[in-house]
Amino acid sequence: MAVLSIQNITKKYGSLTAVNNLSLEIEKGNIYGMLGPNGSGKTTTLGMVLGIIHPYSGSYEWFGGSMGNKPNMKIGCLLETPNFYPYMSAEKNLEIVAHIKKDKNPNIDELLELVNLSGRKKSKFKTFSLGMKQRLAIAAAMVSDPEVLIFDEPTNGLDPAGISEVRETLLKIADRGKTIIMASHILDEVEKICSHVAILKNGNLLASGTVGMILSADKLIEVGSENLDALKDSLSGIPNIKQIEVMKDYLILTLPEDGANAAAVNQLAFEKGITITRLLERKRSLESEFLEITNNA
């Protein structure tokens, strides 16, 4: 069942088209990443489906229309930098959020446990790190137990530890059967978190589907030698090489999934009398697919 259906939605600001004829279907239980550089239309799209921004044309529908004009009752969101009362504790801030949302029985302790802040529930918000503030904001979005959570750049500005903590929190929320829609420009995080992805550029949808569908089955083999020219010549005999990319001190071979593996590359180089200094086989990443898709658009 589609929790959100977007049909040919467009937003213009004068001569600038921020979102152009966008259509998407987001199913219940998806962790859906809207991926694109700054200015690609991600935040504008989220603003429209939340009713904050009025579309120029097109339409969207939440929960198959079952919630009428009050779909936001089932939606929790975090669109901006967390903003709480600095001199109040995490616990008190969530109680205020629950009062605003008219949730008479909020499980504050459970929410703080979910975001790994139960040990700091009495601490003032002003004492929190940026990552802790972000996790408290996620807990606030979870007040009233919404079916859908929307996050705009949830790891933006965080250090690696903070990014990891937010990632684990989002995965725990997804394990509860919630649908998550997140906008991000951090490709590695989208690949680690999301089940589905939409790639946007300049307001246009370039690709969408499961992360596995977006990712090519091709494999990459990084191979290095002190003499790259000789190495490149020796590898030209390997069948089905799609591309050889020359880096500073190694080559990147693109091969089909059933093509030669790293062992075959090593054996061929050995037979040609070439000493290998680097050898690594890996799958294509969402980053490489994203760059290929956006650069060709």
N, C-alpha and C positions, 0 to 999 in steps of 0.2 A: 504493500500500500504506500502510495506517495504521501509523505507528510507535507511536502512543498512542491507545487507545480508552478513553474515560471514559463509564461508564454509570450515570446516576442516582445520582451520589455525593453524600453528605450528611455534614456534620460539625457536631455540636452541642457547645456548652460550657454545660451546664446548660440554662437557658431561652433562651440565645442560639444561633441557627442561623447559623454562620459561612459555610457553603456549603450551598445548598439544591437538591438534586435536579439536579445539574449533569451534562450529557452533552455530550461533544465528541469529534470525530475529527480527529486531527492527522496529516497525510500526510507521507511522506518528502520532504524538500527544502523544506518550508514554513518560512518565518520567521514564527512565530506569536506575535502579541502578545496578552497578557491585560491588558486595559485597564480601569482603574477607580480610583476614589478610594481613599484609605486606609480600610481596614475593609471593602472590597468582597469579600474572600475570595480574592484572588489568591495571596498567600503561603501560605495554608492549603491551597489546591488543589495548589500545587507541593509542599508538604510531604507531602501524602497520596500523590501519584503517585511520590514518591521513597522512600516507605516510612518516612518520619520521623514522620508523624502517622497514627494509625489512623482510618479512616473510621467514621462512625456507621452508615452503610448505603451500598449501592451497590458498584460494583467498577470496576477499571481493568485494562488489559492492555497490556503493552509488546511491540512487535515480533510481534504475533499469537501471543504465547505461546511463540515459538521459543526464548527464553532461559530458560524455566522460571522458577525463583525467583531468578535471578541477572541480571536485566536491567541493573542498575547498572554492570555491566562495560562496557556500551556507552554509558553516559551520563556526561557531565561536567557539573558544576554550580558555580555561584557564587551562594550564597544570602545571605551576610552580608558585612560589611566585610572586605576582604582582611586576612589575618592570617599574616604570615610572620616569620621570625627577623630582627629589625631589624639585627643586626650582620653578617649574611651577605649575600653578593652575590645578585643576581637569578639568576645561573647556579647557585650552590650551593643556593638555595632550591628551584629547579625540580628539581635532582638529588634533593633530599630527597622532594619530591612523587612523583617517579618511583619511588623506593625504596618508598614507602608503597603505591603502586599496583602494585608488582611489575613495573614496566616495565624490562626489562633493557637495552633499546636505545633510550632516548628521544633524539629529535633536538632537543636543547636549543637549538642554534644556530638551527635552522629555526623553532622556536616563538618565540624572541626576535625574529627577523626579522619574523615574521608580525604581532607586536604592536608593531613599531617600537621595540624596546628593545635591539637588538643592540649599539648603541654604548654602552650602559650595563650590559652584562652583568656587569662586574666591580664595579659600584657597589653599595654597601650599600643594603639596602632602606629604611633609615631616612632616606636622602637623597632618596628619590623623592617627587614631587608626588602628590597624591591620584589624579590621572588616570593617572600611571605605575603606581601601586600597583594600580589597577583593571585596567589592561592586563596586568600581570604575573599577576594572579589569573585573567584570561581564558586566558593561556598555560598556567597550572597546570591549568585545567579541560580543556585540550586534550591534556594528557599522556595517553598510551596511545591516542590517536587515536579518541575516542568517535564514535559516529554521531549522537548527539543532545547538544546543549548547552542547559543550562537556566540562565537568569540572572534574578535577582530585583532589579529596579530597578538595572540596570547603570550608569546615568548619574546616579544620585541623588547630590546634593551636589557635582557637578562644575561647574566654570566652563564657559563656552561652548567654549573651546579643548579642554578635556578631554572634553566631550560629543561634539564633532566627531571626536576621535581614537578614542574608543570606538566610535562609529557606524561609522567606516571599518573598524575592526578586525572588527566583527561582519559587515559586508558581505563582507569578504575571506574570513571563515570560511564564510559562506553560499555563496560562489563555489566552494568546495571540495566542494559537494554535501551539506554537513551540514544537519541539521534543527536549527533554533533555536527555543526556546520562551522568551519573555521576558515578565516581568510589569513593568508600568510605569504610572505615572499621568501621564507626560509625553506628551501627545497628539501633539505635533509630531514627536517622535522616533519614535514608533510609525508614524506616517504615512510618515516618510522611510525606515524600515528594513523594516517588515513587509510580507509578502505577504498574510497573513490576520490577522484580529483577532476576539477575543471580548470583548464589553463586559459587565462585571459591575457590579452594584450591590447592596449588602446581601446578598451571597451568591447572588444570583439572576442567571442569564444573560439579558440583555436582547436581545442580537443577536450573531450570529456569521456569518462568511463571509469572502470576499476583501475586501481594503480597497476595491477598486473597486465591489464589490457594496454595501458599507455606505455608501459615498459616493453621495449623490444626484447625478443628472445636471444638476440645476438650476444655473444660473449666477447670480452676484451682481454687481450693478452699484452701485458707490458713486458718488453724485453730490451735489455740494454747491453752494450758492449763498448769497449774503448774505441772501436772503429765502426761507427754507425753506418757509414756508406757500405762497407763490406757486409755488415749484418743485413742491411736492407736488400742488397743484391742476392744474398744467400736465401732469404726468405721468400723471394719472388716465386720460387718453385712450389710453394705450398698452395694447394688448390682451394678455390672458393674464398680467398681473402677479399673482403669487400672494400677495405680501406687500410692504408698504412699511414699513420699520423706521426710526423717527426717532432719529437720534443727536444729539450736541451741535451739530455744525455741518455735518452731511451726512445724506443718506438712503441706505438700503441697499434696493435693489430685488431681489426674488427672482423670477426668470423661468425658464420652461422652456428646455431646451437649444436649441430652435429658435425661441425668442422674440426680441424686439427686442434689438439689440446696443447697445454704448456709442455708436456713431455715430448710431444712430436716436434715442437719448435726447438726445444733444447737438443734433441737428437740430431736434427738437421744442421744446426749450428756447429755441433761437435764434429759432424762428418765433414764440414767445410773448414775445420780447424779454427773456429772462432770461439773465443772464451766469453761466456755469458757472465755479465756482472749484475744483472737484474732480471728476474723472471716472476711474473705475478699474473694469475688468471682471475678474472672477476666478471660479474654481470654488469650490464649497462645500468647506470643509476638514473633516478628521476631527474637529476640535475642535467645529465647529458641529453636526455630526451627533451627536457624543457628548452634547453639552449638550441637544439636542432629545430624544434617546432617553432619557437619564437623567431629565430634568425631567418627561417624560410618564409615567415608570414609577410 
